Amino acid sequence: MSHTVREKKKLLARVRRIKGQVEAIERALGEEAECERIMHMIAGIRGSVAGLMAEVVEDHIRTHLVDPTKNPGALNADAADQLIEVVHRYLK
């Protein structure tokens, strides 16, 4: 079973929040909101999408790269933790 299937409920909740943010931008544009407000909203979406990506990448690393039960030649768990930390920092 894929990790995205196991985490389906949590991931879908994140996607729905992002969808709500996009819809809020659409409404703001329709109402001719100030540029500053719209830029803040766009920045919020960028952060939300980055967070979603970081979560999926982390789960992928932990499930497919460092799980010794599935992959006897799995990567070193400490190295995986370091990689995950870098990904989280990069995507902030």
C-alpha positions in Angstrom: 0.0 0.0 0.0 1.4 3.4 -1.0 2.0 5.9 1.8 -0.2 8.4 0.0 -3.1 5.9 0.4 -2.3 5.4 4.1 -2.2 9.1 4.7 -5.1 9.9 2.3 -7.4 11.5 4.9 -4.7 13.8 6.2 -3.4 14.7 2.7 -6.9 15.4 1.3 -7.6 17.7 4.3 -4.5 19.7 3.4 -5.5 19.9 -0.3 -9.0 21.1 0.7 -7.5 23.9 2.8 -5.3 24.9 -0.2 -8.4 24.8 -2.4 -10.2 27.1 0.1 -7.2 29.5 0.0 -7.3 29.6 -3.8 -11.0 30.3 -3.8 -10.4 33.1 -1.3 -8.0 34.7 -3.8 -10.6 34.3 -6.5 -13.1 36.1 -4.4 -10.6 38.8 -3.4 -9.8 39.4 -7.1 -13.5 39.6 -7.9 -14.0 42.2 -5.2 -10.9 44.1 -6.5 -9.1 43.8 -3.2 -5.8 45.6 -2.6 -2.7 44.1 -4.1 -1.0 43.7 -0.7 -3.9 41.5 0.6 -3.8 39.3 -2.5 0.0 39.0 -2.3 -0.2 37.9 1.3 -2.9 35.3 0.3 -0.7 34.0 -2.5 2.3 33.7 -0.1 0.1 31.7 2.2 -0.8 29.3 -0.5 2.8 28.9 -1.4 3.6 27.9 2.1 0.7 25.5 2.2 1.8 23.8 -1.0 5.4 23.6 0.2 4.2 22.0 3.5 2.2 19.4 1.5 5.2 18.6 -0.7 7.5 18.3 2.4 5.0 15.9 4.0 4.8 13.7 0.9 8.5 13.7 0.4 9.2 12.8 4.0 6.7 9.9 3.9 8.3 8.8 0.6 11.8 8.8 2.1 10.7 6.9 5.2 8.5 4.4 3.3 10.5 3.7 0.2 14.1 4.5 1.1 14.8 3.6 4.7 12.3 0.9 5.6 14.6 -2.2 6.0 11.6 -4.6 6.0 10.8 -3.6 2.4 14.3 -2.8 1.3 17.1 -4.8 2.9 19.7 -2.4 1.4 17.8 0.6 2.8 19.6 3.9 3.3 21.0 4.9 6.7 18.2 6.2 8.9 20.3 9.0 10.2 21.1 10.2 6.7 17.4 10.0 5.8 16.6 12.2 8.9 19.2 14.7 7.7 17.8 14.7 4.2 14.3 15.2 5.5 15.4 18.2 7.6 17.0 19.8 4.6 13.9 19.3 2.5 11.7 20.9 5.3 14.1 23.9 5.5 14.2 24.2 1.7 10.5 24.2 1.3 9.7 26.8 4.0 
